[in-house]
Amino acid sequence: MNVKIVNRSKNELPAYSTESSAGMDIRANLENDVTLLPLERALIPTGLYVELPEGYEAQIRPRSGLALKRGISVLNSPGTIDADYRGEIGIIIVNLSNEEYTIKDGERICQMIVAKHERVKWDEVDILEETKRGEGGFGHTGKK
């Protein structure tokens, strides 16, 4: 699938790290380093603008290594970039650790997955079909 992209950063285009990677690494596009104190968040620019085809979205997700090793995550995970959005992609990064963390220009801060989605047309009814699970919700299956 070809997707139009404008790169106004000094970094390379988003790229897959391995042949079977689902997500492409996205890099920070910063004039100055951004230091996040514990529990602090910031909008990090990327310098990237995309034109997704209708029926697709780009999802912004945390990088697992950054989350595990440093406690750095994407706050509204997954973030969604809609097909009709043409502004710069910005990433809301949060520091969930107990130590300050400095984001540097060009650092890989998240990953992007482009995915197809469907539009829903609601069919309002008075009752739903019964299932074995029924209304069983959070933790209903217990520990096994």
C-alpha positions as CSV (number, residue, x, y, z in Angstrom):
1,M,0.0,0.0,0.0
2,N,1.3,3.4,-0.9
3,V,0.7,6.3,1.4
4,K,1.6,10.0,0.7
5,I,3.8,11.5,3.4
6,V,5.4,14.9,3.8
7,N,8.6,14.9,6.0
8,R,9.5,18.3,7.3
9,S,11.8,16.8,9.9
10,K,15.5,16.2,9.6
11,N,14.9,12.5,10.3
12,E,14.4,9.5,8.1
13,L,10.8,8.4,7.2
14,P,9.0,6.0,9.6
15,A,10.4,2.5,9.1
16,Y,9.8,-1.1,10.1
17,S,12.6,-2.4,12.3
18,T,12.3,-6.0,11.0
19,E,10.7,-7.8,8.1
20,S,7.7,-8.9,10.2
21,S,7.2,-5.7,12.3
22,A,3.6,-4.5,12.4
23,G,4.6,-1.0,13.6
24,M,6.9,1.6,12.1
25,D,9.2,3.6,14.4
26,I,8.4,7.3,14.7
27,R,11.1,9.8,15.7
28,A,11.0,13.0,17.7
29,N,11.6,16.2,15.7
30,L,12.9,18.7,18.3
31,E,14.9,21.9,18.2
32,N,15.8,21.4,21.9
33,D,15.7,18.3,24.2
34,V,12.4,17.8,26.2
35,T,12.9,16.7,29.8
36,L,9.8,15.1,31.4
37,L,9.6,14.9,35.2
38,P,7.8,11.9,36.7
39,L,4.1,11.9,35.7
40,E,4.7,14.8,33.3
41,R,3.5,14.7,29.7
42,A,4.3,16.7,26.6
43,L,3.2,16.9,22.9
44,I,6.3,15.9,20.9
45,P,6.4,17.0,17.2
46,T,7.4,14.6,14.5
47,G,7.6,16.8,11.4
48,L,5.4,14.2,9.6
49,Y,2.2,14.8,7.7
50,V,0.3,11.9,6.0
51,E,-2.6,11.4,3.6
52,L,-4.2,8.1,4.5
53,P,-6.7,6.5,2.1
54,E,-10.3,6.6,3.1
55,G,-11.2,3.6,5.3
56,Y,-7.7,3.5,7.0
57,E,-6.3,5.0,10.2
58,A,-2.9,5.2,11.7
59,Q,-2.6,4.1,15.3
60,I,0.1,5.5,17.6
61,R,1.3,3.0,20.2
62,P,4.1,3.0,22.8
63,R,7.4,1.3,22.1
64,S,7.6,-1.7,24.4
65,G,11.3,-1.3,25.3
66,L,10.9,2.4,26.2
67,A,7.8,1.5,28.3
68,L,9.5,-1.4,30.1
69,K,13.0,0.1,30.6
70,R,12.1,3.8,31.2
71,G,8.4,4.0,32.0
72,I,7.8,6.2,28.9
73,S,4.5,5.7,27.1
74,V,2.0,7.2,24.8
75,L,-0.8,8.8,26.9
76,N,-3.8,8.3,24.7
77,S,-2.8,4.8,23.6
78,P,-3.5,4.0,20.9
79,G,-3.8,7.4,19.4
80,T,-5.7,7.6,16.2
81,I,-4.8,9.6,13.0
82,D,-7.9,9.8,10.8
83,A,-7.8,9.7,7.0
84,D,-9.0,13.3,6.7
85,Y,-6.4,14.8,9.1
86,R,-3.6,16.8,7.3
87,G,-1.8,18.4,10.3
88,E,1.5,17.5,11.8
89,I,1.5,14.2,13.7
90,G,2.2,15.0,17.3
91,I,2.8,12.4,20.0
92,I,1.6,12.8,23.6
93,I,4.3,11.2,25.6
94,V,4.0,10.6,29.4
95,N,6.7,9.7,31.9
96,L,5.2,7.1,34.2
97,S,8.6,6.5,36.0
98,N,10.0,7.9,39.2
99,E,12.9,9.6,37.4
100,E,13.1,12.4,34.9
101,Y,13.6,11.4,31.3
102,T,15.0,13.5,28.4
103,I,13.7,13.0,24.9
104,K,16.3,13.9,22.2
105,D,15.9,15.0,18.6
106,G,15.7,11.9,16.4
107,E,14.9,9.5,19.2
108,R,12.4,6.7,18.4
109,I,9.4,7.6,20.7
110,C,6.5,5.5,19.5
111,Q,5.3,3.2,16.7
112,M,2.7,3.7,14.0
113,I,0.4,1.0,12.6
114,V,-1.7,1.7,9.6
115,A,-4.9,-0.3,9.8
116,K,-8.2,-0.7,7.9
117,H,-11.4,0.1,9.8
118,E,-15.1,-0.2,9.2
119,R,-17.8,2.5,9.7
120,V,-20.7,1.3,11.8
121,K,-24.4,1.9,11.1
122,W,-26.3,1.3,14.3
123,D,-29.3,-1.0,14.2
124,E,-31.2,-0.1,17.4
125,V,-33.1,-3.0,18.9
126,D,-34.9,-3.6,22.2
127,I,-33.1,-6.9,23.1
128,L,-29.8,-8.6,22.2
129,E,-29.2,-12.2,21.3
130,E,-28.3,-14.4,24.4
131,T,-24.8,-15.9,24.7
132,K,-23.1,-18.3,27.1
133,R,-21.0,-15.4,28.5
134,G,-24.0,-13.1,28.9
135,E,-23.2,-10.1,31.0
136,G,-19.9,-11.5,32.4
137,G,-17.4,-8.7,32.4
138,F,-14.2,-7.7,34.1
139,G,-12.6,-10.8,35.6
140,H,-15.6,-13.0,35.2
141,T,-13.5,-16.0,34.1
142,G,-11.4,-15.9,37.3
143,K,-7.8,-17.0,37.6
144,K,-6.8,-20.2,35.7
